[in-house]
């Protein structure tokens, strides 16, 4: 697997998108897939895959489809993992997950 270092803390959004596009392209090439083959596997148009690899811009659905096609869905999991720094934070997060609606604000 090809590793491209990214530092989201100092990159502009455009730089991050470009690096993201390069990583996806590298993953596709590492799996010896053509853009056409990836598009077919992901249920996307060839133009969508080309645009994604060019500038990194896509919908969330497109990203998920490409990740599934490349076998990279597990790589997305850390994006949605809740980080807890203490037991109190973990308990707070658990209470929040149980809540269905935000509390109503009292009117003064």
Protein Blocks (a to p, Z undefined) as FASTA:
>chain_A
ZZddddfklpcfklmmmmmmmmmmmmmmmnopafklmmmmnopafklmmmmmmnopacfk
lmmmmmmmnopmmmmmmmmpccdfbfklmmmmmmmmmpmbdcddddZZ
